[in-house]
Amino acid sequence: MEQFLIPSGEGTSEYMEKKSRFLGLITPVTTEAEARARLEAVKKREYDARHNCWAYILHSGQKRYSDDGEPQGTAGQPILNVLEREGVQDVLCVVTRYFGGILLGAGGLCRAYTKAAKDALDDAGISELRTPRRITAQAYQDELNAALAACVGGWVRDALAASQALEADFLGVGQAVAVRSGRRWAAIRDDWAELWPDVPVRVTVDADVGRTYDLRDGIDTTGGGR
């Protein structure tokens, strides 16, 4: 199960600094296409603004930002820094600036874009999203086989050790335990042969991929002679 932080919903903010008006927007997105579509919608709505600076982070790994005409490093990067600092993903933040006629300088711009982004994120809120881990069918089967083999192998070795301590034959001479499946069958077989060279064993484990159950319930012990 994967866990990561996302915006709880949309959030907005408004901040004034020396007559410049900064409008922050946080919105959830899951793809680059969605992020760019939302960005275009903001630009169309705020068509008369001087700058629409933005940043987004996707859980799939993409991370982008833009100063949109502001001095390099004074807008998009500060917005991105807010998102990274809060650890949020699948999120787009746009901060629109309506210029008020007074230059703010690099430091003033960084502070203004940071505050607008942070206030919008606070308004949106942050939630934890839990999703099933995505793996291929083959990778799932490989992991399942390895887990089954490890559990079964450990149980067989434990049973053998216990029977030795009791000075009794495991399952009785001439019986076999079979466990169906397991990439580690050779290791289980070798462990058995080392401790009980005269007792044959066949191992099978019945496992339904769609069910979870106690492995010991799936062990079939059968007699059969040597």
VEXDREN-2710 file (C-alpha; in Angstrom, 1 decimal):
% VEXDREN-2710
k/r/px/py/pz
1/MET/0.0/0.0/0.0
2/GLU/1.4/3.4/-1.1
3/GLN/0.8/6.5/1.0
4/PHE/1.4/10.1/0.0
5/LEU/0.0/13.6/0.6
6/ILE/-2.4/15.4/-1.8
7/PRO/-4.4/18.6/-1.6
8/SER/-7.8/17.9/0.0
9/GLY/-9.4/20.1/-2.7
10/GLU/-9.0/23.4/-4.3
11/GLY/-7.7/26.4/-2.3
12/THR/-7.3/30.1/-3.0
13/SER/-5.5/33.0/-1.5
14/GLU/-5.1/36.8/-2.1
15/TYR/-2.1/38.8/-1.0
16/MET/-1.3/42.5/-1.5
17/GLU/2.3/43.8/-1.5
18/LYS/3.0/47.4/-2.5
19/LYS/-0.1/47.6/-4.7
20/SER/0.7/44.4/-6.5
21/ARG/-2.1/41.8/-6.1
22/PHE/-1.2/38.1/-5.9
23/LEU/-3.9/35.5/-6.4
24/GLY/-3.0/32.0/-5.4
25/LEU/-4.7/28.8/-6.6
26/ILE/-4.1/25.2/-5.5
27/THR/-5.9/22.4/-7.5
28/PRO/-5.5/18.6/-7.5
29/VAL/-4.2/17.1/-10.8
30/THR/-2.9/13.7/-11.6
31/THR/-1.4/14.1/-15.1
32/GLU/0.6/16.7/-17.0
33/ALA/-2.2/17.1/-19.5
34/GLU/-4.6/17.9/-16.7
35/ALA/-2.1/20.3/-15.1
36/ARG/-1.6/22.2/-18.4
37/ALA/-5.4/22.3/-19.1
38/ARG/-6.0/23.8/-15.7
39/LEU/-3.2/26.3/-16.2
40/GLU/-4.6/27.4/-19.5
41/ALA/-8.0/27.9/-17.9
42/VAL/-6.5/30.2/-15.3
43/LYS/-4.6/32.2/-18.0
44/LYS/-7.8/32.6/-20.0
45/ARG/-9.7/33.7/-16.9
46/GLU/-6.9/36.1/-15.7
47/TYR/-6.1/37.3/-19.2
48/ASP/-5.3/40.8/-18.1
49/ALA/-2.8/39.8/-15.4
50/ARG/0.9/40.6/-15.8
51/HIS/2.1/37.1/-14.7
52/ASN/0.7/33.7/-14.1
53/CYS/3.5/31.8/-12.4
54/TRP/3.1/28.1/-11.6
55/ALA/4.5/24.8/-10.4
56/TYR/3.2/21.3/-10.2
57/ILE/4.4/18.0/-8.7
58/LEU/2.9/14.6/-9.8
59/HIS/3.1/11.4/-7.9
60/SER/4.2/9.8/-11.2
61/GLY/7.4/11.7/-11.0
62/GLN/7.0/14.8/-13.1
63/LYS/7.9/18.2/-11.6
64/ARG/7.7/21.5/-13.4
65/TYR/7.6/25.2/-12.8
66/SER/7.6/28.6/-14.6
67/ASP/8.5/32.2/-13.7
68/ASP/6.3/33.4/-16.6
69/GLY/8.3/36.6/-17.2
70/GLU/9.3/37.3/-13.6
71/PRO/13.1/37.5/-12.9
72/GLN/14.5/34.0/-12.9
73/GLY/14.1/32.1/-9.7
74/THR/11.8/34.6/-8.0
75/ALA/8.4/33.0/-8.7
76/GLY/8.1/29.4/-10.0
77/GLN/10.9/28.1/-7.8
78/PRO/9.5/29.6/-4.6
79/ILE/6.1/28.1/-5.5
80/LEU/7.7/24.7/-6.1
81/ASN/9.6/25.0/-2.8
82/VAL/6.3/25.4/-0.9
83/LEU/4.9/22.2/-2.4
84/GLU/8.1/20.3/-1.8
85/ARG/8.4/21.5/1.8
86/GLU/4.8/20.4/2.5
87/GLY/5.4/17.1/0.9
88/VAL/2.3/17.3/-1.3
89/GLN/2.0/15.6/-4.7
90/ASP/-0.6/15.5/-7.6
91/VAL/-0.9/19.2/-7.1
92/LEU/-0.8/22.3/-9.3
93/CYS/-0.3/25.8/-7.8
94/VAL/-0.7/29.0/-9.9
95/VAL/0.0/32.4/-8.5
96/THR/-1.4/35.3/-10.6
97/ARG/0.2/38.7/-10.2
98/TYR/-1.5/42.0/-11.1
99/PHE/1.3/44.5/-11.2
100/GLY/0.8/47.6/-9.0
101/GLY/3.4/49.8/-10.5
102/ILE/6.0/49.4/-7.8
103/LEU/9.0/47.0/-8.3
104/LEU/9.4/44.6/-5.4
105/GLY/12.9/43.4/-6.0
106/ALA/14.0/39.7/-6.0
107/GLY/13.6/39.2/-2.3
108/GLY/10.1/40.8/-2.3
109/LEU/9.0/38.7/-5.2
110/CYS/10.2/35.5/-3.6
111/ARG/8.4/36.3/-0.3
112/ALA/5.1/37.3/-2.1
113/TYR/4.9/34.2/-4.3
114/THR/5.8/32.0/-1.4
115/LYS/3.1/33.5/0.8
116/ALA/0.4/33.3/-1.9
117/ALA/1.2/29.7/-2.6
118/LYS/1.4/28.7/1.1
119/ASP/-1.9/30.5/1.9
120/ALA/-3.7/28.8/-1.0
121/LEU/-2.3/25.4/0.1
122/ASP/-3.5/26.1/3.7
123/ASP/-6.9/26.9/2.3
124/ALA/-7.1/23.7/0.3
125/GLY/-5.9/21.5/3.2
126/ILE/-3.8/18.3/2.9
127/SER/-4.9/14.7/3.0
128/GLU/-3.2/11.4/3.0
129/LEU/-4.0/9.2/0.0
130/ARG/-3.5/5.4/0.2
131/THR/-3.4/3.4/-3.0
132/PRO/-2.6/-0.3/-3.8
133/ARG/0.9/-0.8/-5.0
134/ARG/0.9/-1.3/-8.8
135/ILE/2.9/-4.3/-9.9
136/THR/2.7/-6.6/-13.0
137/ALA/0.9/-9.9/-12.7
138/GLN/4.3/-11.7/-13.2
139/ALA/6.0/-9.7/-10.5
140/TYR/3.1/-10.4/-8.2
141/GLN/3.4/-14.2/-8.9
142/ASP/7.1/-14.1/-8.4
143/GLU/6.7/-12.4/-5.0
144/LEU/4.0/-14.8/-4.0
145/ASN/6.1/-17.8/-4.9
146/ALA/9.1/-16.5/-3.0
147/ALA/7.0/-15.7/0.1
148/LEU/5.3/-19.1/0.1
149/ALA/8.6/-20.9/-0.4
150/ALA/10.2/-19.0/2.4
151/CYS/7.3/-19.6/4.8
152/VAL/7.0/-23.3/4.0
153/GLY/10.7/-23.8/4.0
154/GLY/11.0/-22.2/7.5
155/TRP/8.1/-24.3/8.8
156/VAL/9.6/-27.6/7.5
157/ARG/13.0/-26.7/9.1
158/ASP/11.3/-25.8/12.4
159/ALA/9.4/-29.1/12.4
160/LEU/12.5/-31.1/11.7
161/ALA/14.4/-29.3/14.5
162/ALA/11.6/-30.0/16.9
163/SER/11.4/-33.7/16.0
164/GLN/15.1/-34.0/16.5
165/ALA/14.8/-32.4/20.0
166/LEU/12.1/-35.0/20.8
167/GLU/14.2/-37.8/19.4
168/ALA/11.3/-38.8/17.2
169/ASP/10.9/-39.3/13.5
170/PHE/9.2/-36.4/11.7
171/LEU/5.8/-37.7/10.5
172/GLY/7.2/-41.2/11.0
173/VAL/9.5/-43.2/8.9
174/GLY/8.2/-43.8/5.4
175/GLN/5.9/-40.7/5.4
176/ALA/6.3/-37.7/3.3
177/VAL/5.2/-34.1/3.4
178/ALA/4.6/-32.5/0.1
179/VAL/4.3/-28.8/-0.4
180/ARG/3.3/-27.8/-3.9
181/SER/5.0/-24.7/-5.3
182/GLY/7.9/-22.8/-4.5
183/ARG/10.9/-21.4/-6.3
184/ARG/12.9/-22.6/-3.4
185/TRP/11.9/-26.3/-3.6
186/ALA/15.6/-27.3/-4.1
187/ALA/16.6/-25.6/-0.8
188/ILE/13.7/-27.2/1.1
189/ARG/14.6/-30.6/-0.4
190/ASP/18.3/-30.2/0.5
191/ASP/17.5/-29.2/4.1
192/TRP/15.4/-32.3/4.5
193/ALA/18.0/-34.6/2.9
194/GLU/20.7/-33.2/5.2
195/LEU/18.8/-34.0/8.4
196/TRP/16.8/-37.1/7.3
197/PRO/18.7/-38.7/4.4
198/ASP/16.7/-42.0/4.6
199/VAL/13.2/-40.4/4.6
200/PRO/11.8/-39.4/1.2
201/VAL/9.9/-36.2/0.9
202/ARG/7.7/-34.6/-1.7
203/VAL/6.6/-31.1/-1.1
204/THR/3.5/-29.2/-2.5
205/VAL/1.6/-26.1/-1.3
206/ASP/-1.9/-25.4/-2.6
207/ALA/-2.2/-21.6/-2.8
208/ASP/-5.1/-19.7/-4.3
209/VAL/-3.7/-16.3/-5.4
210/GLY/-7.0/-14.7/-4.6
211/ARG/-7.1/-15.9/-1.0
212/THR/-5.1/-15.5/2.2
213/TYR/-4.9/-18.4/4.6
214/ASP/-2.7/-20.1/7.1
215/LEU/0.0/-22.0/5.2
216/ARG/-0.1/-24.8/7.6
217/ASP/-3.7/-25.5/6.7
218/GLY/-2.5/-26.0/3.1
219/ILE/0.2/-28.7/4.0
220/ASP/-0.9/-32.2/3.0
221/THR/0.8/-35.0/4.9
222/THR/0.6/-38.4/3.4
223/GLY/1.9/-41.8/4.2
224/GLY/3.2/-44.0/1.5
225/GLY/6.3/-45.9/2.5
226/ARG/9.8/-45.5/1.3
END
